[in-house]
Amino acid sequence: MKTKEEIVRNWLPRYTGTELADFGKYILLTNFDDYMQRFAHRFKAPIKGLNRPMQTCTNKDGLTIINFGIGSANAATIMDLLSAINPSGVLFLGKCGGIKKSTEIGHFILPTAAIRGEGTSDDYFPPVVPALPSFKLHKFVSQKIQERNMEYRTGVIYTTNRRVWEHDTEFKDRLKKLRVLGIDMETATIFMVGFMNDIARGALLLVSDLPMTPEGVKTEKSDKDVTARYVEEHLNIGIDAMTDIGFKGEHIKHYAF
């Protein structure tokens, strides 16, 4: 195999245990098996790739959810591999830590941009290129949230490769100076690699912890509570948005620069 197209068309099935023809045109991304199980149960659809690095599940409406794992390297991998099927839109349903004092557990965030602190995206674009979502995709997700009479936050997310930092006061002081709304490990990478591959992309993040204070650091107990209280709504918004966007949403045009 010499070309990128040859590689990704071979590797997407290899990584997921799913044939190219079995993917839908719209994609939900997640890091968590619980989202996969809820999706599969709702649509009575099988989860594929249980013995592979990534798992998929596709409903009869042509919507596929993928558990790609955690971190920016995996985020870059799945966004590269998805170029094999040229999806019409990709929405990341991720969790993030709330940084600002006004941010509360259970808040939803539609990032207006992400700071590329993870390093992975530097292999795709120079550091001066901003990590941005596709506006029309985010606009449609926003409409779906508003239809539920729910609030959401907008702002900048900091994406890092560093998982254990909650003890580091110097790092936390830097986050404060950057005035970011939240922190995660994938959003900037998804935006940049999606941009590289001409894939319409977005992220709807659930604030799952408040790591700037010792009592706000995520624990197994607190994570289970967040899952029980907020994950179903998070998933439902993503399903509704990515199911309806092909019928009701504005056409998403890709511009080449």
Summary of the structure (lengths in Angstrom):
residues: 257
radius of gyration: 17.3
end to end distance: 27.6
largest distance: 51.4
contacts: 867
relative contact order: 0.19
helix: 42%
strand: 22%
